[in-house]
Amino acid sequence: MLKILLVEDDKDVAEVISQFLYMLGYFVDIAFSAEMALKLFNKNQYNLVITDGNLPGKDGLWLIQKIKKDNPFLPILGISGYGEIQIFLSAGADAFLSKPFTFQQLKEKIDFLLKNNLT
């Protein structure tokens, strides 16, 4: 089973997204901050990271840079309600979704990222 690390500080949003990902057949760990995400990341193997940009403490861009430094081929999907696509891509994200997004849009991004990473 493929494993996703979801980094989202809004617990309600994290729950909705994680339930959708479970329904698609993914195992999901949730972190509510970049620091918490990095601890989980260093303990576990993930096939994909999905991170919000606006997080308490260190932001999602910091997390992307930390992960990509040692894992340049791990796909990362940035999500944000502020339309920061260029900032995310410059930080190392492989794709971006602007909030609000549909489940179909999320599924398509994940399928694309994982297909390109696993082939």
C-alpha positions, 0 to 999 in steps of 0.5 A: 500500500502506498503511503502519503504524508499529509501536512495540514494545520486545519484538522477538519480539512486534514480529516476530510482529505485523509478520509478521501485518500483512505477511500482511494486505498492509500495509507495516510499519516497526518502532521499539523505542523512542518516540524511534526511532519519532518519528524514523521518523515524521518521515521517513515517511508512515504511515496508522496507528501502533500503540504499546505503552505501556511503552517504554524511555526515553520511553513510548508515551503521550509518543509519542502526544501528540507525534504527535497534536499535529501530526497530530490525525487520524492513527489511533493504536492503543495496546496494553498488558498493563496495561489502561490504556485510559483513560490511552491514550485521554486521551493521544490514542489512538483505540483500545486493545487489551489484551495478550494479544490475538488476531490477529482482534482486532488486524485488527478494530481496524485495519480500524475505524481505517483505514475511519474515517480513509479515508472 
